[in-house]
């Protein structure tokens, strides 16, 4: 957003607005719902909770896809939050850009790792 004070144009903040606010709420709701689904599976399963039980929960294809969808939502949720933190508190443009690029690379790496973990089960 640009604020115009006479002939000077001052750019202030990210101001992504409603889209990012809504994305944060939708991704948070999706993660909460997924948590309830997993908790229900754990609570209502019979026997002790161990590796075999966890592997069984995530062994079906639909659960892997749902879990990866939630992981992508989590990564986007994190990206929106981190981007806003970098833009609000890191003033040197070069450092801010470096931190944003590092964050993107890190989150893409986390997505790749999540794929490996989910499809090994």
N, C-alpha and C positions, 0 to 999 in steps of 0.2 A: 504494500500500500504506500502511496506517495502522499505526503502532506505538502501543500503548496503555500509557502509564506512569501508572497510577493514574487520575486524572480528566482528565489532559491527553491529547489525541489529536494526534499529530504525523504529518503526511503527509510521506513521504520518497520521492523519486524517481518515475520513471515506472512501472517494474516491469511492463512489458507482457509480459515473460517469454518463454515458449516460442514463442508465435506469431511474435513479431518475430525471435527468434533463428532460427527455421526459415525465415521469409521472407527473411532475409539470406542464408542458405545456398542456398536454392532459386534466388533471383534471381542470385546469384553463379555458380552452376553453369550456369544458362541462358545467362548472358553468356559464360562460358568456352566452352561448347559452340558457341554462335553464332560466336565468334571462330575456333574451329577450322574450322567450315564455310566461313567467308569465306577464311581462310588456304589451305584446300585448293583452293578455286576459283581463287585467285590463283596458287598454286604450280603447279597442274596445267594452267593455261591456256597456250595457245601465243601467242607474240608478245610484244611489249613491253607493259608496264603503263602505260596512259595513261587519259585521260578516257573514251574509247570503251569500254575494257575494264571500267572501274568502272561506267559507265552500263549496260553489258550485264549485269553481275552483278546489278544492282538493278532491271532493267527488267521482269522477270516479276512477275506479281501475287503469287504465293506468297512470293517473296523480300521484296517490299515489306511484306506482312502479317507475315512472320516478323521482319523488321527492326523494324517498329513495335512488335511484341510485346516484343522485347528492349529497345527504348527505354523502353517503359512499365515493364518490370521494372527497368531502370536507374534510372528516376525514382523508383520506389517504394523501391528500395535506398537511394538518396540521401536520400529523405524520412525513412526510419527512422533512418538515421545522424545526419542533421542535427537531427531532433527530439530524439534522445537527447542530443546535444551541447548543444542549447539548454536542455533540462531539467536537465542535470547541472551546467552551468557558469554559466548566466545566472540569477541569483537574483531580481532585480526582475521581478515578474509582468508588468507592462506592457511592459517591454522584451522579455521572453521571448515574449510573445504577438505583439508586433510582428514579431519576427524569424521566428516560425513562420508568420505570415500572409505575410510577404515571401517566405519560402521556398516556400510553396505556390503563390503567384502566379507566381514565377519558374519553378518546375517545370512548371506548366500552360502557361506561355508557351513553354517549351522543347518540350513535347509538340506544341503548335500549329506551331511552326517545323519540327519533324521531319516532320510531315504534309506541310507545303508542300514541303520538300526531297525527300521520298520520291516524292510523286506528280507532281513535275515531270519526273522522269527518264523 
